[in-house]
Amino acid sequence: MDVSNRKPEVRSVRPKFNPNHHHPTPQRRRDRTAKQQALMRAALQLFASKGYDSTTTREIAAAAGCAEGLIHRYFAGKAGLLHALIEYRISQEVSDLGHHLRPAPTWEEEFLQLVLWEVDRAWETRDFYRVFIPRALVDPSVASVLSRAVLSARTKAVMERLQRYNLRQTLPPSDLEVLTQAVGMLALVFGFMRPMVLGHDREQAKEMAGIYAKTLVRGIHLPQSLEKGL
């Protein structure tokens, strides 16, 4: 049989599967996380010092030591970076609350320590407040992210801590909601507004927050005492 005109058989060679092609290695994931955090830290510093509108992505990237394109890759731009910054800071605050603040013996003491803890945190993260409060006033998307992060994450964490004391059996749901919301409001007023905006002494502002917290607790106890007297 004449095989001189037969074409040589061509075998297709499949490329070897590279498991790291679609699944980043732990080292790459750590590098990505480190770069994201560096960009968020740089953004916060520049937003607080120069203002959000006056800060460019090029400046943020230079301050973080990263390529400018990473901002668009990771966050889809400067607005997305701000949104991610809000969610990250609130999640970090919730994590710190669970790891560093032990539950108090009573719910009254727990409420007081939660207020004082949040007052200190508001002061420590005052640059964060300086950035997101003005933006939330003019940008509905920032207000939406802030509302979701604060109300869904931080408020939930505070309520879960208070619920450990079986308050649902002793307090109406409205009182529990008041206590939960009061933690954040007192922190904003006495941890940021009084010392940062109005220039009041920080320790005095913190002391006043404690007084308001104790007064609120007494106000909740008073109706219960009257009912028992009846």
Backbone as JSON, one array per atom type, in Angstrom:
{
  "sequence": "MDVSNRKPEVRSVRPKFNPNHHHPTPQRRRDRTAKQQALMRAALQLFASKGYDSTTTREIAAAAGCAEGLIHRYFAGKAGLLHALIEYRISQEVSDLGHHLRPAPTWEEEFLQLVLWEVDRAWETRDFYRVFIPRALVDPSVASVLSRAVLSARTKAVMERLQRYNLRQTLPPSDLEVLTQAVGMLALVFGFMRPMVLGHDREQAKEMAGIYAKTLVRGIHLPQSLEKGL",
  "N": [[0.86, -1.19, 0.0], [0.53, 2.18, -0.88], [1.93, 4.71, 0.92], [3.0, 7.1, 0.65], [1.72, 9.51, 0.14], [0.28, 9.97, 2.35], [-0.85, 12.01, 4.95], [0.93, 13.17, 7.74], [0.02, 12.21, 11.04], [-1.44, 14.46, 13.25], [-1.22, 15.25, 16.5], [-3.2, 16.68, 18.97], [-2.15, 18.76, 21.56], [-2.97, 19.21, 24.77], [-2.97, 22.05, 26.86], [-1.2, 22.06, 29.91], [-2.88, 21.85, 33.0], [-3.04, 24.55, 35.12], [-3.29, 25.09, 38.39], [-3.06, 27.47, 39.72], [-3.76, 29.42, 38.02], [-6.41, 30.3, 37.86], [-7.01, 30.33, 40.48], [-5.84, 32.16, 42.94], [-2.78, 31.95, 44.74], [-2.2, 31.49, 48.31], [-0.23, 33.36, 49.02], [-0.47, 35.29, 47.01], [-3.04, 36.17, 47.53], [-2.64, 37.31, 50.02], [-0.91, 39.36, 49.31], [-2.6, 40.87, 47.68], [-4.56, 41.65, 49.55], [-2.96, 43.16, 51.28], [-2.19, 45.26, 49.61], [-4.67, 46.4, 49.04], [-5.41, 47.31, 51.59], [-3.33, 49.12, 52.03], [-3.91, 51.04, 50.09], [-6.4, 51.94, 51.02], [-5.67, 53.04, 53.5], [-3.98, 55.12, 52.66], [-5.78, 56.59, 51.14], [-7.62, 57.43, 53.09], [-6.03, 59.14, 54.68], [-5.37, 61.15, 52.8], [-7.9, 62.01, 51.93], [-8.84, 63.08, 54.31], [-7.04, 65.16, 54.8], [-6.85, 66.7, 52.42], [-9.35, 66.68, 51.3], [-12.06, 64.99, 49.72], [-12.84, 65.53, 47.01], [-10.63, 66.94, 46.04], [-8.59, 65.16, 45.99], [-6.67, 62.95, 44.04], [-6.66, 59.84, 42.2], [-4.15, 59.16, 41.41], [-2.51, 60.38, 43.31], [-3.27, 58.96, 45.58], [-2.43, 56.36, 44.94], [0.35, 56.79, 44.71], [0.98, 57.53, 47.35], [0.42, 55.17, 48.62], [2.23, 53.48, 47.52], [1.62, 51.92, 45.33], [0.48, 50.75, 42.08], [-1.46, 52.92, 40.05], [-3.49, 51.78, 38.57], [-4.42, 49.69, 40.11], [-6.32, 50.7, 41.84], [-8.57, 51.0, 40.26], [-8.87, 48.39, 39.48], [-9.32, 46.97, 41.88], [-11.27, 48.48, 43.23], [-12.88, 49.78, 41.43], [-12.54, 52.5, 40.98], [-12.34, 55.85, 42.46], [-14.65, 56.45, 43.96], [-15.64, 53.92, 44.58], [-13.55, 53.07, 46.15], [-13.83, 54.7, 48.4], [-16.29, 53.74, 49.37], [-15.55, 51.1, 49.99], [-13.74, 51.64, 51.97], [-15.34, 52.65, 54.05], [-16.9, 50.38, 54.7], [-14.89, 48.62, 55.46], [-13.72, 49.89, 57.72], [-15.84, 49.93, 59.54], [-16.36, 47.19, 59.83], [-13.94, 46.43, 60.94], [-14.07, 47.79, 63.34], [-16.21, 46.48, 64.58], [-15.1, 43.94, 64.82], [-12.94, 44.48, 66.55], [-14.37, 45.23, 68.79], [-15.53, 42.82, 69.6], [-13.26, 41.32, 70.24], [-11.69, 42.71, 72.08], [-13.15, 43.82, 74.15], [-14.41, 42.75, 77.03], [-17.41, 41.14, 78.21], [-19.48, 42.85, 80.57], [-20.44, 42.5, 84.1], [-23.2, 43.16, 84.54], [-26.09, 44.31, 82.66], [-26.38, 47.04, 82.78], [-23.82, 47.97, 83.4], [-22.54, 46.99, 81.17], [-23.73, 48.47, 79.1], [-22.8, 51.04, 79.74], [-19.99, 50.68, 79.44], [-19.87, 50.06, 76.75], [-20.69, 52.48, 75.6], [-18.6, 54.23, 76.43], [-16.43, 52.94, 75.25], [-17.06, 53.22, 72.51], [-17.02, 55.99, 72.32], [-14.31, 56.53, 72.7], [-13.34, 55.2, 70.42], [-14.49, 56.72, 68.4], [-13.06, 59.08, 68.63], [-10.45, 58.16, 68.13], [-10.68, 57.41, 65.47], [-11.19, 59.76, 64.15], [-10.43, 61.04, 61.77], [-11.66, 59.44, 59.9], [-14.38, 60.01, 60.39], [-14.34, 62.68, 59.65], [-14.13, 62.48, 56.95], [-16.28, 60.84, 55.9], [-18.72, 61.94, 56.82], [-19.18, 64.6, 55.63], [-19.26, 63.7, 52.93], [-21.44, 61.97, 52.91], [-23.52, 63.73, 53.13], [-23.76, 64.9, 50.64], [-23.63, 62.91, 48.77], [-25.66, 60.42, 47.89], [-25.08, 57.69, 47.56], [-22.93, 57.19, 49.25], [-24.14, 57.72, 51.7], [-25.93, 55.59, 51.7], [-24.24, 53.33, 51.79], [-22.99, 53.84, 54.22], [-25.18, 53.76, 55.97], [-25.94, 51.09, 55.69], [-23.64, 49.76, 56.58], [-23.25, 50.74, 59.21], [-25.79, 50.5, 60.53], [-26.47, 47.85, 60.0], [-24.24, 46.3, 60.7], [-22.6, 47.36, 62.95], [-24.61, 48.23, 64.77], [-26.04, 45.87, 65.03], [-24.1, 44.27, 66.27], [-23.82, 45.56, 68.75], [-26.41, 45.26, 69.81], [-26.55, 42.48, 70.02], [-24.71, 42.02, 72.04], [-25.96, 43.24, 74.22], [-28.23, 41.68, 74.4], [-27.35, 39.39, 75.58], [-27.9, 39.51, 78.21], [-30.45, 38.79, 78.63], [-32.4, 40.76, 78.16], [-34.75, 41.0, 76.8], [-36.63, 39.79, 78.32], [-37.02, 41.5, 80.4], [-37.17, 44.11, 79.51], [-39.11, 46.21, 77.34], [-39.24, 45.86, 73.73], [-38.82, 48.36, 72.51], [-37.32, 49.83, 74.35], [-34.93, 48.41, 74.38], [-34.11, 48.87, 71.79], [-33.71, 51.63, 71.92], [-31.52, 51.78, 73.69], [-29.57, 50.47, 72.17], [-29.31, 52.12, 69.87], [-28.53, 54.45, 71.13], [-25.89, 54.09, 71.89], [-24.27, 54.47, 69.57], [-25.06, 57.1, 68.9], [-24.31, 58.67, 71.14], [-21.58, 58.24, 71.01], [-20.9, 59.5, 68.6], [-21.57, 62.18, 69.15], [-20.13, 62.85, 71.54], [-17.65, 61.75, 71.17], [-16.72, 62.69, 68.79], [-18.06, 65.11, 67.67], [-18.19, 67.02, 69.85], [-15.41, 67.22, 70.89], [-13.88, 67.44, 68.48], [-15.17, 69.09, 66.56], [-16.37, 71.2, 68.02], [-14.36, 71.82, 69.74], [-14.14, 71.1, 72.45], [-12.86, 69.92, 75.61], [-11.48, 66.71, 75.49], [-11.54, 64.64, 77.45], [-13.39, 65.62, 79.24], [-15.62, 65.63, 77.62], [-15.93, 62.89, 77.21], [-16.48, 62.11, 79.85], [-18.94, 63.37, 80.17], [-20.44, 61.9, 78.36], [-20.58, 59.48, 79.72], [-22.17, 60.26, 81.89], [-24.6, 60.87, 80.64], [-25.2, 58.3, 79.69], [-25.6, 56.86, 82.1], [-27.76, 58.28, 83.09], [-29.69, 57.67, 81.2], [-29.99, 54.93, 81.68], [-31.06, 55.01, 84.29], [-33.46, 56.24, 83.67], [-34.75, 54.23, 82.27], [-35.02, 52.31, 84.24], [-36.77, 53.57, 86.03], [-39.65, 53.57, 85.24], [-40.09, 50.8, 85.64], [-39.71, 50.54, 88.38], [-41.8, 52.07, 89.33], [-43.95, 50.59, 88.42], [-43.66, 48.25, 89.97], [-44.11, 49.34, 92.45], [-46.77, 49.93, 92.28]],
  "CA": [[0.0, 0.0, 0.0], [1.33, 3.4, -1.01], [1.69, 5.63, 2.02], [3.83, 8.3, 0.44], [0.9, 10.73, 0.14], [-0.49, 10.07, 3.58], [-0.45, 13.13, 5.79], [1.3, 12.73, 9.11], [-1.02, 12.42, 12.07], [-1.13, 15.57, 14.16], [-1.89, 15.08, 17.78], [-3.41, 17.93, 19.71], [-1.56, 18.73, 22.89], [-3.69, 20.07, 25.68], [-2.09, 22.73, 27.82], [-1.26, 21.54, 31.27], [-3.73, 22.64, 33.9], [-2.32, 25.3, 36.16], [-4.29, 25.4, 39.42], [-2.89, 28.83, 40.21], [-4.16, 30.38, 37.0], [-7.71, 30.86, 38.23], [-7.12, 30.35, 41.94], [-4.62, 32.77, 43.46], [-2.13, 31.3, 45.87], [-2.35, 32.26, 49.55], [0.69, 34.49, 49.01], [-1.05, 36.33, 46.16], [-4.19, 36.74, 48.24], [-2.11, 38.2, 51.06], [-0.4, 40.56, 48.63], [-3.76, 41.66, 47.25], [-5.15, 42.26, 50.73], [-2.03, 44.18, 51.77], [-2.27, 46.42, 48.72], [-5.98, 47.04, 49.25], [-5.36, 48.04, 52.85], [-2.43, 50.27, 51.85], [-4.65, 52.03, 49.32], [-7.43, 52.52, 51.88], [-5.0, 53.91, 54.48], [-3.53, 56.32, 51.96], [-6.96, 57.36, 50.75], [-8.17, 58.08, 54.28], [-5.16, 60.26, 55.05], [-5.48, 62.22, 51.81], [-9.26, 62.54, 51.97], [-8.98, 63.88, 55.52], [-6.19, 66.36, 54.75], [-7.08, 67.51, 51.23], [-10.73, 66.61, 50.86], [-12.32, 63.92, 48.75], [-12.85, 66.02, 45.63], [-9.31, 67.44, 45.64], [-7.63, 64.05, 45.97], [-6.69, 62.16, 42.81], [-6.26, 58.44, 42.35], [-2.69, 59.1, 41.26], [-1.92, 60.73, 44.61], [-3.53, 57.85, 46.5], [-1.55, 55.26, 44.55], [1.72, 57.16, 45.06], [1.13, 57.47, 48.8], [0.33, 53.76, 49.03], [3.29, 52.71, 46.9], [0.99, 50.95, 44.43], [0.14, 51.24, 40.76], [-2.76, 53.58, 40.03], [-4.48, 50.89, 38.0], [-4.98, 48.8, 41.12], [-7.52, 51.33, 42.41], [-9.68, 50.68, 39.36], [-9.04, 46.94, 39.48], [-9.85, 46.49, 43.16], [-12.39, 49.26, 43.76], [-13.62, 50.4, 40.32], [-12.42, 53.94, 41.01], [-12.22, 56.54, 43.74], [-15.9, 56.31, 44.71], [-15.67, 52.56, 45.12], [-12.55, 53.01, 47.21], [-14.45, 55.3, 49.59], [-17.28, 52.79, 49.87], [-14.84, 49.98, 50.61], [-13.12, 52.16, 53.19], [-16.39, 52.72, 55.08], [-17.26, 49.02, 55.12], [-13.74, 48.02, 56.14], [-13.53, 50.48, 59.04], [-16.93, 49.49, 60.43], [-16.14, 45.77, 60.13], [-12.8, 46.37, 61.84], [-14.55, 48.24, 64.64], [-17.02, 45.39, 65.14], [-14.17, 42.88, 65.19], [-12.21, 44.91, 67.75], [-15.32, 45.21, 69.9], [-15.69, 41.45, 70.08], [-12.01, 40.74, 70.69], [-10.97, 43.48, 73.11], [-14.02, 44.3, 75.22], [-15.08, 41.63, 77.69], [-18.73, 41.47, 78.73], [-19.55, 43.32, 81.96], [-21.31, 41.65, 84.93], [-24.61, 43.5, 84.39], [-26.36, 45.02, 81.41], [-26.15, 48.47, 83.0], [-22.37, 48.19, 83.26], [-22.22, 46.71, 79.78], [-24.15, 49.63, 78.3], [-21.88, 52.13, 80.03], [-18.68, 50.44, 78.85], [-20.03, 50.16, 75.31], [-20.71, 53.91, 75.26], [-17.26, 54.79, 76.61], [-15.59, 52.32, 74.23], [-17.36, 53.83, 71.22], [-16.55, 57.38, 72.38], [-12.86, 56.48, 72.43], [-13.14, 54.81, 69.03], [-14.85, 57.85, 67.54], [-11.94, 60.01, 68.66], [-9.3, 57.54, 67.48], [-10.93, 57.35, 64.03], [-11.79, 61.05, 63.82], [-10.22, 61.32, 60.35], [-12.7, 58.71, 59.19], [-15.6, 60.8, 60.51], [-14.16, 63.91, 58.88], [-14.27, 62.18, 55.53], [-17.54, 60.28, 55.42], [-19.89, 62.76, 57.14], [-19.46, 65.54, 54.53], [-19.62, 63.02, 51.69], [-22.78, 61.41, 53.05], [-24.48, 64.83, 52.96], [-23.89, 65.3, 49.23], [-23.59, 61.73, 47.91], [-26.58, 59.4, 48.42], [-24.49, 56.35, 47.56], [-22.14, 57.09, 50.46], [-25.09, 57.6, 52.79], [-26.49, 54.24, 51.66], [-23.21, 52.41, 52.28], [-22.81, 54.13, 55.64], [-26.35, 53.24, 56.69], [-25.88, 49.62, 55.69], [-22.51, 49.31, 57.4], [-23.44, 51.08, 60.62], [-27.03, 49.95, 61.08], [-26.52, 46.4, 59.87], [-23.1, 45.62, 61.33], [-22.27, 47.82, 64.29], [-25.8, 48.2, 65.62], [-26.33, 44.46, 65.31], [-23.12, 43.77, 67.25], [-24.16, 46.14, 70.06], [-27.63, 44.63, 70.3], [-26.25, 41.1, 70.41], [-24.05, 42.04, 73.35], [-26.95, 43.57, 75.25], [-29.18, 40.58, 74.5], [-26.8, 38.32, 76.42], [-28.4, 39.68, 79.58], [-31.88, 38.44, 78.6], [-33.17, 41.99, 78.34], [-36.09, 40.87, 76.21], [-37.55, 39.35, 79.38], [-37.22, 42.56, 81.39], [-37.39, 45.4, 78.87], [-39.85, 46.17, 76.07], [-38.34, 45.97, 72.56], [-38.5, 49.76, 72.22], [-36.24, 50.26, 75.25], [-33.7, 47.77, 73.91], [-33.72, 49.59, 70.58], [-33.18, 52.92, 72.35], [-30.18, 51.56, 74.23], [-28.67, 50.11, 71.07], [-29.06, 53.31, 69.05], [-27.89, 55.48, 71.94], [-24.43, 53.86, 71.91], [-23.69, 55.15, 68.43], [-25.32, 58.54, 68.94], [-23.46, 59.28, 72.16], [-20.21, 58.18, 70.52], [-20.73, 60.54, 67.58], [-21.65, 63.51, 69.75], [-19.11, 63.13, 72.56], [-16.35, 61.28, 70.72], [-16.28, 63.44, 67.6], [-18.59, 66.46, 67.51], [-17.78, 67.91, 70.94], [-13.97, 67.55, 70.93], [-13.28, 67.72, 67.19], [-15.84, 70.19, 65.87], [-16.59, 72.32, 68.93], [-13.12, 72.11, 70.46], [-14.26, 70.84, 73.88], [-11.88, 69.0, 76.17], [-11.9, 65.35, 75.15], [-11.85, 63.86, 78.65], [-14.66, 66.12, 79.77], [-16.67, 65.14, 76.73], [-16.12, 61.48, 77.52], [-17.16, 62.04, 81.14], [-20.33, 63.75, 79.96], [-21.09, 60.77, 77.72], [-20.89, 58.52, 80.79], [-23.29, 60.79, 82.67], [-25.81, 60.67, 79.82], [-25.49, 56.87, 79.66], [-26.16, 56.49, 83.4], [-29.09, 58.9, 83.18], [-30.59, 56.88, 80.35], [-30.26, 53.68, 82.4], [-32.01, 55.32, 85.37], [-34.76, 56.51, 83.07], [-35.37, 52.95, 81.92], [-35.36, 51.64, 85.49], [-37.81, 54.29, 86.77], [-40.99, 53.01, 85.03], [-40.19, 49.48, 86.23], [-39.84, 50.73, 89.83], [-43.16, 52.56, 89.57], [-44.88, 49.46, 88.24], [-43.54, 47.38, 91.12], [-44.74, 50.01, 93.57], [-48.22, 49.8, 92.14]],
  "C": [[0.89, 1.24, 0.0], [0.97, 4.37, 0.11], [2.46, 6.91, 1.84], [3.04, 9.58, 0.5], [0.09, 10.9, 1.42], [0.06, 11.21, 4.45], [-0.1, 12.63, 7.19], [0.21, 13.08, 10.11], [-0.55, 13.5, 13.04], [-1.92, 15.39, 15.44], [-2.01, 16.42, 18.5], [-2.86, 17.76, 21.13], [-2.3, 19.71, 23.78], [-2.73, 20.78, 26.64], [-2.28, 22.15, 29.21], [-2.08, 22.46, 32.16], [-2.88, 23.28, 34.99], [-3.3, 25.72, 37.23], [-4.18, 26.82, 39.93], [-3.36, 29.88, 39.21], [-5.46, 31.07, 37.39], [-7.87, 30.98, 39.74], [-5.83, 30.92, 42.52], [-4.08, 32.0, 44.65], [-2.37, 32.11, 47.12], [-1.45, 33.49, 49.59], [0.13, 35.64, 48.17], [-2.24, 36.98, 46.84], [-3.72, 37.69, 49.33], [-1.58, 39.48, 50.45], [-1.55, 41.47, 48.2], [-4.38, 42.38, 48.43], [-4.27, 43.38, 51.27], [-2.1, 45.43, 50.91], [-3.6, 47.15, 48.88], [-5.97, 47.87, 50.54], [-4.44, 49.25, 52.76], [-3.13, 51.39, 51.08], [-5.72, 52.71, 50.18], [-6.81, 53.44, 52.94], [-4.56, 55.22, 53.83], [-4.71, 57.21, 51.59], [-7.54, 58.1, 51.95], [-7.34, 59.29, 54.68], [-5.31, 61.44, 54.09], [-6.87, 62.83, 51.8], [-9.43, 63.47, 53.17], [-8.2, 65.18, 55.44], [-6.52, 67.29, 53.58], [-8.55, 67.62, 50.84], [-10.89, 65.56, 49.78], [-12.19, 64.41, 47.32], [-11.47, 66.44, 45.15], [-8.26, 66.35, 45.53], [-7.78, 63.25, 44.69], [-6.27, 60.72, 43.09], [-4.75, 58.29, 42.19], [-2.0, 59.4, 42.58], [-2.1, 59.58, 45.61], [-2.57, 56.7, 46.21], [-0.1, 55.55, 44.94], [1.95, 57.06, 46.56], [1.12, 56.05, 49.31], [1.47, 52.92, 48.47], [2.77, 51.65, 45.96], [0.76, 51.59, 43.06], [-1.27, 51.83, 40.78], [-3.85, 52.66, 39.5], [-5.11, 49.94, 39.0], [-6.23, 49.39, 41.76], [-8.73, 50.98, 41.57], [-9.92, 49.17, 39.33], [-9.73, 46.45, 40.74], [-11.15, 47.18, 43.55], [-13.25, 49.93, 42.69], [-13.61, 51.93, 40.41], [-12.41, 54.53, 42.41], [-13.48, 56.4, 44.59], [-16.0, 54.93, 45.34], [-14.67, 52.37, 46.24], [-13.1, 53.61, 48.5], [-15.48, 54.36, 50.2], [-16.62, 51.63, 50.6], [-14.2, 50.41, 51.93], [-14.13, 52.21, 54.33], [-16.69, 51.32, 55.6], [-16.12, 48.36, 55.89], [-13.6, 48.57, 57.55], [-14.61, 50.04, 60.01], [-16.74, 48.02, 60.79], [-14.97, 45.6, 61.08], [-13.21, 46.78, 63.25], [-15.36, 47.15, 65.33], [-16.12, 44.25, 65.61], [-13.41, 43.24, 66.47], [-13.11, 44.88, 68.98], [-15.45, 43.81, 70.48], [-14.43, 40.87, 70.69], [-11.4, 41.43, 71.91], [-11.84, 43.96, 74.28], [-14.78, 43.13, 75.81], [-16.45, 42.06, 78.21], [-18.67, 41.87, 80.2], [-20.5, 42.43, 82.76], [-22.8, 41.91, 84.74], [-24.83, 44.27, 83.09], [-26.15, 46.52, 81.57], [-24.67, 48.82, 82.83], [-21.92, 47.95, 81.81], [-22.57, 47.9, 78.89], [-23.18, 50.78, 78.5], [-20.52, 51.9, 79.36], [-18.73, 50.45, 77.32], [-20.0, 51.62, 74.85], [-19.3, 54.49, 75.33], [-16.28, 54.22, 75.58], [-15.8, 53.02, 72.88], [-16.94, 55.3, 71.19], [-15.06, 57.43, 72.08], [-12.59, 56.13, 70.97], [-13.46, 55.96, 68.08], [-13.71, 58.87, 67.49], [-10.73, 59.44, 67.92], [-9.46, 57.52, 65.95], [-11.57, 58.65, 63.54], [-11.57, 61.44, 62.35], [-11.27, 60.63, 59.49], [-14.02, 59.48, 59.22], [-15.51, 62.07, 59.68], [-14.37, 63.69, 57.39], [-15.71, 61.81, 55.18], [-18.76, 61.14, 55.76], [-20.17, 63.8, 56.05], [-19.88, 64.86, 53.23], [-21.03, 62.46, 51.75], [-23.85, 62.48, 52.84], [-24.73, 65.17, 51.51], [-23.96, 64.11, 48.28], [-24.49, 60.65, 48.49], [-25.99, 58.0, 48.47], [-23.63, 56.14, 48.8], [-23.05, 56.93, 51.67], [-25.68, 56.19, 52.86], [-25.49, 53.22, 52.21], [-23.02, 52.59, 53.78], [-23.96, 53.57, 56.46], [-26.31, 51.73, 56.78], [-24.79, 49.11, 56.61], [-22.77, 49.54, 58.87], [-24.65, 50.37, 61.2], [-27.05, 48.42, 61.04], [-25.41, 45.7, 60.66], [-22.88, 46.08, 62.76], [-23.47, 47.76, 65.23], [-26.17, 46.77, 65.99], [-25.38, 43.91, 66.36], [-23.43, 44.29, 68.65], [-25.4, 45.46, 70.64], [-27.38, 43.21, 70.75], [-25.56, 41.04, 71.77], [-25.05, 42.34, 74.46], [-27.94, 42.41, 75.45], [-28.64, 39.41, 75.32], [-27.36, 38.37, 77.84], [-29.91, 39.44, 79.67], [-32.76, 39.67, 78.81], [-34.56, 41.9, 77.74], [-37.11, 40.41, 77.25], [-37.86, 40.46, 80.38], [-37.52, 43.92, 80.78], [-38.25, 45.24, 77.62], [-38.88, 46.36, 74.9], [-37.93, 47.41, 72.25], [-37.37, 50.26, 73.1], [-34.9, 49.66, 74.81], [-33.19, 48.48, 72.65], [-33.13, 50.95, 70.93], [-31.75, 52.78, 72.86], [-29.17, 51.29, 73.11], [-28.31, 51.34, 70.24], [-28.3, 54.38, 69.82], [-26.38, 55.32, 71.98], [-23.76, 54.63, 70.78], [-23.88, 56.65, 68.47], [-24.45, 59.25, 69.96], [-22.0, 59.29, 71.72], [-19.95, 59.28, 69.5], [-20.67, 61.93, 68.2], [-20.45, 63.8, 70.64], [-17.71, 62.61, 72.17], [-15.81, 62.04, 69.53], [-16.75, 64.88, 67.59], [-18.08, 67.41, 68.59], [-16.28, 68.23, 70.89], [-13.41, 68.01, 69.58], [-13.87, 68.96, 66.53], [-15.96, 71.41, 66.76], [-15.37, 72.66, 69.77], [-13.19, 71.91, 71.96], [-13.16, 69.88, 74.33], [-12.36, 67.56, 75.98], [-12.3, 64.54, 76.37], [-13.15, 64.33, 79.28], [-15.83, 65.66, 78.92], [-16.98, 63.67, 76.99], [-16.85, 61.31, 78.85], [-18.63, 62.38, 81.0], [-21.1, 62.62, 79.27], [-21.47, 59.71, 78.75], [-22.07, 58.97, 81.63], [-24.61, 60.59, 81.91], [-26.19, 59.19, 79.81], [-26.13, 56.42, 80.97], [-27.56, 57.07, 83.58], [-30.11, 58.12, 82.36], [-30.96, 55.56, 81.03], [-31.25, 53.92, 83.53], [-33.4, 55.6, 84.83], [-35.49, 55.24, 82.66], [-35.8, 52.2, 83.17], [-36.56, 52.27, 86.18], [-39.21, 53.75, 86.52], [-41.17, 51.64, 85.66], [-40.38, 49.58, 87.74], [-41.25, 51.2, 90.17], [-44.17, 51.44, 89.44], [-44.84, 48.51, 89.42], [-44.21, 48.0, 92.33], [-46.24, 49.94, 93.52], [-48.68, 48.4, 92.46]]
}
